[in-house]
């Protein structure tokens, strides 16, 4: 789909809490207080901060599959702030896959879930997170409002 506007920003992880849902083989690693199965499912509660043309915070719940190669990642995020100068809230659907060192996602605005200036927002972005980024990660949202 084609959109008339672009909003460029950087986002940072400000909180991450991940919990085991299912461990298929009983094998995995513990890092801090979290257990990551070699094959299995986890649920992560995540908070993002956004700065730039997209300004605000997002509260996200991910379902994450772990396996040897590209594994699915699914999430819904409630965003509160402004996009291209329009203030309100909206919901992003994040679908993608992860491997040992990166996550690739398609972010899409969920229609009918916005409020305020974002009530009629439509849009999408491609997100790539590779390794740790001290200055966050880039997101370019192609969008229309109205």
C-alpha positions in Angstrom: 0.0 0.0 0.0 1.1 3.5 -0.7 1.0 6.3 1.9 1.5 10.1 1.5 3.5 10.8 4.6 6.6 9.4 6.4 7.6 9.8 10.1 11.1 8.9 11.1 12.2 8.2 14.6 14.4 6.2 16.9 12.9 3.9 19.6 14.5 2.5 22.7 13.6 -0.4 25.0 12.9 1.1 28.4 11.6 -2.1 30.1 11.6 -5.8 29.2 10.1 -8.6 31.3 10.0 -12.1 29.6 8.3 -15.2 31.0 8.2 -18.8 29.9 4.9 -20.1 28.4 6.0 -23.5 27.1 9.3 -25.4 27.1 9.3 -28.1 24.4 12.5 -30.0 25.1 13.4 -28.9 28.7 16.6 -27.4 27.4 17.5 -23.7 27.5 19.6 -21.0 29.2 19.0 -18.7 32.1 20.1 -15.0 31.8 19.4 -12.9 34.9 16.0 -14.0 36.1 14.7 -15.1 32.7 14.8 -18.5 31.2 15.0 -18.8 27.4 14.1 -22.3 26.0 16.0 -23.7 23.0 12.6 -24.6 21.6 9.5 -23.1 23.2 7.3 -20.0 23.7 7.7 -17.0 25.9 5.6 -13.9 26.6 7.3 -10.5 27.0 6.0 -7.3 28.4 7.9 -4.4 26.8 7.9 -0.6 27.0 9.4 1.5 24.2 10.2 5.2 24.1 10.0 7.0 20.7 11.8 10.2 19.7 11.6 12.1 16.5 8.6 12.5 14.1 7.1 9.7 16.3 7.2 10.9 19.9 5.8 9.0 22.9 5.7 5.6 24.6 4.5 2.2 23.6 3.4 -0.7 25.9 3.7 -4.0 24.0 3.0 -7.7 24.7 5.0 -10.1 22.5 4.6 -13.8 22.0 8.0 -15.1 21.1 8.9 -18.6 19.6 12.4 -19.9 20.1 13.9 -22.5 17.8 17.2 -23.0 15.9 16.4 -20.8 12.9 14.0 -17.9 12.0 11.3 -18.1 14.7 8.0 -16.1 14.7 7.4 -13.0 16.9 3.9 -11.6 17.3 2.9 -8.5 19.3 0.3 -5.8 19.9 1.5 -2.4 21.1 -0.5 0.5 22.5 1.2 3.7 21.5 0.5 7.1 23.2 2.0 10.3 21.9 2.3 12.0 18.5 2.9 10.9 15.0 3.7 13.7 12.4 2.4 16.3 14.8 -0.9 14.4 15.4 -1.5 13.5 19.1 -3.5 10.6 20.4 -3.2 6.8 20.9 -3.2 3.9 18.5 -2.4 0.2 18.3 0.4 -1.3 16.3 0.5 -5.0 15.3 4.0 -6.3 15.1 4.7 -9.6 13.2 8.1 -10.9 12.3 10.8 -13.4 13.0 13.9 -13.6 15.1 17.2 -15.5 15.0 20.2 -15.5 17.3 21.2 -11.9 16.7 18.3 -10.0 15.1 14.6 -9.4 14.8 12.8 -8.3 11.6 9.3 -7.1 11.9 6.4 -5.6 9.9 4.6 -3.0 12.0 1.1 -2.1 11.0 -1.4 0.3 12.5 -4.6 -1.6 13.6 -7.6 0.2 12.0 -10.3 1.4 14.4 -8.1 1.4 17.5 -6.9 5.1 17.5 -8.0 8.1 19.5 -7.7 11.9 19.2 -5.6 13.0 16.3 -4.6 9.4 15.6 -8.2 8.1 15.3 -8.0 7.7 11.5 -4.3 6.7 11.3 -3.3 4.1 8.7 0.3 3.1 8.2 3.1 0.5 8.3 6.8 0.2 8.8 9.6 -2.3 8.4 11.7 -2.7 11.6 15.1 -4.3 11.9 16.8 -4.7 15.2 20.3 -6.2 15.0 22.4 -6.4 18.1 22.4 -3.8 20.9 21.9 -0.2 19.8 23.1 2.3 22.4 21.2 5.1 20.5 18.1 3.0 19.8 16.7 1.6 16.6 15.4 3.4 13.5 11.7 3.3 12.5 10.2 4.9 9.4 6.5 4.9 9.5 4.7 5.4 6.2 1.2 6.8 7.0 -2.0 8.6 6.2 -4.5 10.2 8.5 -8.1 10.7 7.5 
